[in-house]
Amino acid sequence: MGPQDWKKVEALLRKQIEAQQLKPGTALPSLNALARTHGVSRHAARRAIERLRETGHVQSWHGRGSYVCEPQVVYQISSRTRFCVNIQRIGRGGGTCCLSTGQVRATGFVAKGLGLRSGDPVLRATLLREIDGRPAMFARHYYAPAKFAGILDILEAGGSVTEALAAFKVTDFRRDETTIATRLPRPTESMALEIGRAQPVLVTRGVNIDKYGARIEVSEAVCRGDVVTLAV
């Protein structure tokens, strides 16, 4: 065994992936299994997987292992962006779970987006959105308590954002502004998205308004860049 053993494993797996011998979505063997099969160290197996991830052949989820990359989801950002509609349109499975809810103090873009003062209380729901059963987006949604007291109960019970807003007679809303940036994930984000702290994420921030032009919601979605491509 030598310091370049990982290259042999990486080359073989890459060849199998590119020849479609390993299909998109296929789970790769564990690091221990790869090491035994190829007669290399666990470190060499890990380095091979890391390289395949860097070249876009493999995706990894902490605690779930590594998989052959599937085509990235093209997530269309429009004036009426809806997660479920976007995912269903391309024939993929989508799901959302509510991770936490609570009241926080408005700062920065949240206060500005809702037309509040910095430090004013706001309601926040933190959601995890999955594509084909795997974490893809970590989203925070903010609302003014004066307008939407009780909305967090609906989201906690499993209601969608659209259903929650409809309960307050907001049946038609659209995106007024969107910004897109990249950064490294925060600890809670990397944990929820099952990625390393050094893996960059895409971040969208948006302000939604109702049919009268009133600001109703501010959102921030942190997306796995190896899973999602944003289209404007």
Secondary structure, DSSP 4 states (H G I P E B T S, - for coil): --TTHHHHHHHHHHHHHHTTSS-TTPBPPPHHHHHHHHT--HHHHHHHHHHHHHTTSEEEETTTEEEEPPPPEEEE--TT--HHHHHHHTT--EEEEEEEEEEEE--HHHHHHHT--TT-EEEEEEEEEEETTEEEEEEEEEE-HHHHTTHHHHHHTT--HHHHHHTTT---EEEEEEEEEEEPPPHHHHHHHT--TTS-EEEEEEEEEETTS-EEEEEEEEEETTTEEEE-
